């Protein structure tokens, strides 16, 4: 399939994931280059890399608004062949509201975003919340 057809096939899931993540990401797109992981986080053109963001946070920047502006928007790229993404797509496609009925699906999206933050070299915005979500997913997995 062409990349446009794949993007069209995944429109429900990318729209839903953008809704879940809100202002954390500029957009959620289907990647053409990923092979192993379910998702990766990249910065928009002209935005700071993860390393530059760390350097600027370490500097004495008095104006946090300038830092937010310069940071650049993050783009979550999805691997359309990964089983986790395919599972989320199936859940969206099978729902009349284009949103998965499983309440853990939103938690899974947040965990995927936060994991992508870490693997892409960014710092977690809320480490405590991340650990709570990990423990909740572990609890759910051990109950089934």
N, C-alpha and C positions, 0 to 999 in steps of 0.2 A: 504494500500500500504506500501511497505517497504520504509525505509528512502532513499535508493538509487534511487528508482523509483520516489519518490517525488522530490529529488534533480534534477533528470533528467528532470522532468516535468517543473521545474522552472529555468532551465539553461539559457534560453533566458533572463529572467528578472534579474537574478543574474549577468549575464555578462554585461547587459546594465547598471545596477545600479553601478557596479564596474567602468565601463567606465565613468559614470557621476561623481562619487565621486573621481576618480583618486587616488592620493597618500594619501588621507585622511584615506583610509582603506586598509588593506592588502588584504582582500577578503570579498565577500558577500556570505553568506551561508544560507541554509534553516535550521531553528532550529527544534529540536525535543522536546523542553521543554517549549515553550511559549504557553500561552493560551489566554491572554487578549490584550496585545498591539501588534501593527503591527511589531515592530522591537525593538531590544536592541543592545547595543554596549558592546562588551567584549574585553579584551586585550589578546594578544597571550600569550602562556605559557612563563612564566619568565618575562613578561612585568609588568610595574608598574600598580597598581590599581589606580582608580581615586583619592583616598585619598592620596596615596603615591605621585602621580603627583603634587597634591596641596602642599604637604609638601616640595617637592623638589623645586618647583617654589618659595616658600617663603624663601628658603635658598639662601644665596649669592653664587650662582653657576656662576663662571666667564665664564665657557666654555659651551655655549648653544648647541654646537654640541654633547657634552657628554650627555646632557639632552635628546636631540632628539633620540640618540642611545638607551639610557636606558629606554626611555618612553615605548617602545614596540609598536608593530603594533596593530591597532584596527581592530576588525572583526565585521561586521554588520550581525546580525542574524535576519532572517525574519520569521514571523509567517505565514506558508503556508495556514492557515485557516482564516486569517483576511481579511475582505472585501476590505480594501485598497490594500493589496498585491494581492489579487485575481483580483482586477480591473486593477492594473499595469500589471499583467500576461496576462490578456485578451487583453490589448492594445498592448503588445509585440507580442503575438501569432497572432493577427489580422493584423499585419504589415508585409509587404514584406521585410522590412529591419531589422526586429527584434527589432526595436525601435519604441516607441509610436509616432504617428504623432502629438499628442497634445503637443503644446509648453509648457504647464504648467506642464507636467509630470516630466521634469527635475527639475523644481522648487520644485515640491512635494517631489522628492527624496532628495533634499538638505534639505528641511524642516524636513523630517523624520530623516535624519542623525543628524541634529542639535538638534532635540527634544530627540533623543536617547542619545546624548551627555549629555543633561541636566538630563534626568531621570536616567542615569547611573552614575551620580555624577561628570562628567567632566565639565570643563569650556568651554563656547563658544569661538571659535577662532575669530569670527567677530560678536559681538552683533548687530551692526548697520545693517549689511547685513541680519542677521536673521530677525530683525524687519521689514526691507523693504520687504522681501519675505512674511512674515506673512501678512502685509498690502496689498500686491499685490494679494495674494490668497483670502483675504477678499473682495477686490474690484471685483475680478472675480466672486466670489460666489454671491455677491449682484447684479451683472449684469444679472445673469441667472435666 
